[in-house]
């Protein structure tokens, strides 16, 4: 059932509310509120665990202990940090643009929660099964870029302003190849509905196996869109202190912090939906609860990959990051979309179509790795210019 769809309200809920003598309008309104609150609570509880998990995971990778004081194994450390942020003084800089400054963190969190509506958690279970789900994701997620730019500009701080400029440069640049990766999935599945995209991966035909190059492209751009290492130039501590949210503290900083981990959760969810079959798995259609289990397992796997990258990789320079986007990822994404469209236009059988998609994606991976390796060798072997006094 779609939690917010008026035509799929659970029969047991109709009986309970009907016994109270409420009209259809109030029944629908109560159902929508319950569905919306359930989605928000799911996200918040998940983030409390993900924050703890990332801190413990990074600590183990880097030979540290991580949080281990508050609660068993430090499980309550995130709750303690949340309480601390909620009770800290709320300060607005005297020279800041008060309206934009205070709206920015709200807009950042709002944009991520709105994206959550279209995630299919199990067979027929989502906030709303939009037939333009991919387009909706692209449109709503752009609000987060605006929120970060508003925060950097309105703070009246030069470091925050630089962070705001980097938002426009980085996120808009990496959004182009990310959207192209989604377009490839839409072409193969024949729909922009996320439920239908999952349905197109029936029988183990996950798009990860069919289009590995598109999957790697999405993962790379997801790291950049989520401001994660090695693309965390928007919050580069050693260069611009803390980036666009340097002037924020207390609950407002907590909202930006929440946005960061919400993005991690949702980008991982979309990776599982677009490429790993979403909720699909053995007996998931017969036993819907298994759909939730498969969805969470696949999403957690992608989250662990993001945590590993963040804990081990060094940060790129700003020029390297932008060159990688426009000289490597954007051309690669365009080539992949063109190859996918040509193969689908040939009208081959599903077997040959899948085989050609796989072979072409593997060829693109080899070619891109070859170009990257050559560029790295030239960069290392290039002699330094001798400075003449």
Secondary structure by P-SEA (a helix, b strand, c coil): ccccccccccaaaaaaaaaacccaaaaaaaaaaaaaaaaaaaaaaaaaaaaaaaaaaaaaaacccccccccccccaaaaaaaaaaaacbbbbbcccaaaaaaaaaaaaaaaaaaaacccccccccccccccaaaaaaaaaaaaaaaaaaaaaaacccaaaaaaaaaaaacaaaaaaaaaaaaaaaaaaaccccaaaaaaaaccccccccccaaaaaaaaaaaaaaacccccccccccccccccccccccaaaaaaaaaaaaaaaaaaaaaaaaacccccccccccccaaaaaaaaaaaaaaaaaaaaaaaacbbbbcaaaaaaaacccaaaaaaaaaaaaaaaaaccccaaaaaaaaaaaaaaaaaaaaaaaaaaaaaaaacccccccc
